Amino acid sequence: MRKSLLAMVSVVTAAALAGCGAAPTATTGTPQPAEQAASASEKPKVFTTIYPLEYVTKRIGGEHVEVINIVPPGVEPHDFEPTAKNMVALTEADFFVYNGSGLELWVDKAVENLDKNRTQIINTTEGLNLLKAGEHGDDHADEHADEHMEEHADDHGHDHDHGEFDPHVWLDPTLLKEQADKVKQALVSKDQAHAADFEKNYEQLATDLDQLDKEFKEMVAQASRKEFMVSHSAFYYLAHQYGLEQVAISGVNPADEPSPAEMKKLVEHVKEHQLPYVLFETLVSPKVAEVIAKEAGVKTATLNPLEGLTQEDVQAGKDYMSIMRENLETLREALK
């Protein structure tokens, strides 16, 4: 099914590219000056793949760019597959900004079909100090991820292997700042007329991210424990930056579910380490986390991996900064 989709996308995208490159006909005529001016006045289109990149691109580009996030609100990005319509729309991008490091399984095919003379492609994790999945000794997530891939590879036609590295870099504000810098540099390189605005907007964003980093450091310095349990192995970078340890119920892919034996071990871990909370996330079912918490006799709370906003988040006007501060307060309670 996946190969068929990609083949269909390739055909549709190729047709779109051919159409875009067609010479004017007698019917359409040569564009007049007013049409040329209208075309020239259009804002550059920046397509992003996940919400954190949409957020920083809007902060940096401001009124000078149009930002389109491909994954819609409320959709979990790990297993998102773009439609042929998505891929054709992407051929109109001036910039394509993606996370990389194995998060978006469809990106390589998309990049192959883009006209590199039209679209500037920005892999925002390229060159960053990436952490390997399981690097912090999260045995539960590691063992379960391996087992799940072996058991279900045949069932789904692919093994949900998101690569060697943990892709959730944006949960460390200092790394999101580095991702944002790549976006800023790309915008400046193509639009010198607004370079000063891009630089100014980036500096304000960097200041806000530095302040967020400071707040997390202050909270952790006052915490009485350093370990927390979460439903999805998304918080390695946050844990690494602040000297914490996550114990994850599932691996990098939140759709994975632990076996009964693993569930028993996780319940025992909560009791043995006297963890006061089991944390679950938005966009996926909290059922497994709730069962573990109930069996261990502890509370649950939400820790948001910010892979995407929910419709409720959008309606409430929440953004990266406000949700990260909600995460900070959740961890403050979980680390007591």
Helices and strands as residue ranges (DSSP letters): H 2-20, H 33-41, E 45-48, H 51-61, G 62-64, E 66-69, G 77-79, H 84-90, E 95-98, H 107-112, E 120-123, H 139-156, G 169-171, H 173-190, G 192-194, H 195-221, E 227-232, H 236-242, E 245-250, H 260-272, E 277-280, H 287-296, E 299-302, H 311-315, H 320-334
